């Protein structure tokens, strides 16, 4: 329903920010990473949003980047991960760090988030890695087989796999990563890819 909000930042507290648009203040639940990225109060800001509909409430979630929003949606599709846990994870791990942790099978990194125990962390890693593995069979022409998962194909394939964890399609991720220097570290490839994808929005 709401793709994004652009207006004046009027209030922040741990866990949410208020953006005023046309005289209406929208309360957006968000992550600590987004709160740190916001401008001073009274400045114009833009948040990418997701509306969560429940029987007793309409909750609006806002994020500083499209990557963080995509990652939030991907996380909350995992069984046992609700919006609160999704925000908690993304408050501890930026999208690129989360993607790398999932691709590497590092579930312990997720347990740093409040409300995430070892069993849930393992489930998140397993479900998201399975998603990447299934998508990898459709790797675009010109890329190594298995480009969607970490393999001998190198940093580029790891970056593509990590980007699919964030909700991007393997084909879109491959096109962007292919333009970069594959000798760069995986995290740098992810960061540059997210920047390039964000500039097209």
Secondary structure in CASP SS format (residue, H / E / C, confidence):
PFRMAT SS
TARGET T0000
AUTHOR 0000-0000-0000
METHOD secondary structure of the structure
MODEL  1
X C 1.00
X C 1.00
X C 1.00
X E 1.00
X E 1.00
X E 1.00
X E 1.00
X E 1.00
X E 1.00
X E 1.00
X E 1.00
X E 1.00
X E 1.00
X C 1.00
X C 1.00
X E 1.00
X E 1.00
X E 1.00
X E 1.00
X E 1.00
X E 1.00
X C 1.00
X C 1.00
X E 1.00
X E 1.00
X E 1.00
X E 1.00
X E 1.00
X E 1.00
X C 1.00
X C 1.00
X H 1.00
X H 1.00
X H 1.00
X H 1.00
X H 1.00
X H 1.00
X C 1.00
X C 1.00
X C 1.00
X C 1.00
X C 1.00
X C 1.00
X E 1.00
X E 1.00
X E 1.00
X E 1.00
X E 1.00
X E 1.00
X E 1.00
X E 1.00
X E 1.00
X E 1.00
X C 1.00
X C 1.00
X C 1.00
X C 1.00
X E 1.00
X E 1.00
X E 1.00
X E 1.00
X E 1.00
X E 1.00
X C 1.00
X C 1.00
X H 1.00
X H 1.00
X H 1.00
X H 1.00
X H 1.00
X H 1.00
X H 1.00
X H 1.00
X H 1.00
X H 1.00
X H 1.00
X C 1.00
X C 1.00
X C 1.00
X C 1.00
X C 1.00
X C 1.00
X H 1.00
X H 1.00
X H 1.00
X H 1.00
X H 1.00
X H 1.00
X H 1.00
X H 1.00
X H 1.00
X H 1.00
X C 1.00
X C 1.00
X H 1.00
X H 1.00
X H 1.00
X H 1.00
X H 1.00
X H 1.00
X H 1.00
X H 1.00
X H 1.00
X H 1.00
X C 1.00
X C 1.00
X H 1.00
X H 1.00
X H 1.00
X H 1.00
X H 1.00
X H 1.00
X C 1.00
X C 1.00
X C 1.00
X C 1.00
X C 1.00
X H 1.00
X H 1.00
X H 1.00
X H 1.00
X H 1.00
X H 1.00
X H 1.00
X H 1.00
X H 1.00
X H 1.00
X H 1.00
X H 1.00
X H 1.00
X H 1.00
X H 1.00
X H 1.00
X H 1.00
X H 1.00
X H 1.00
X C 1.00
X C 1.00
X C 1.00
X C 1.00
X C 1.00
X C 1.00
X C 1.00
X C 1.00
X C 1.00
X C 1.00
X C 1.00
X C 1.00
X C 1.00
X C 1.00
X C 1.00
X C 1.00
X C 1.00
X C 1.00
X H 1.00
X H 1.00
X H 1.00
X H 1.00
X H 1.00
X H 1.00
X H 1.00
X H 1.00
X H 1.00
X H 1.00
X H 1.00
X C 1.00
X C 1.00
X C 1.00
X C 1.00
X H 1.00
X H 1.00
X H 1.00
X H 1.00
X H 1.00
X H 1.00
X H 1.00
X H 1.00
X H 1.00
X C 1.00
X C 1.00
X C 1.00
X C 1.00
X C 1.00
X C 1.00
X C 1.00
X H 1.00
X H 1.00
X H 1.00
X H 1.00
X H 1.00
X H 1.00
X H 1.00
X H 1.00
X H 1.00
X H 1.00
X H 1.00
X H 1.00
X H 1.00
X H 1.00
X C 1.00
X C 1.00
END
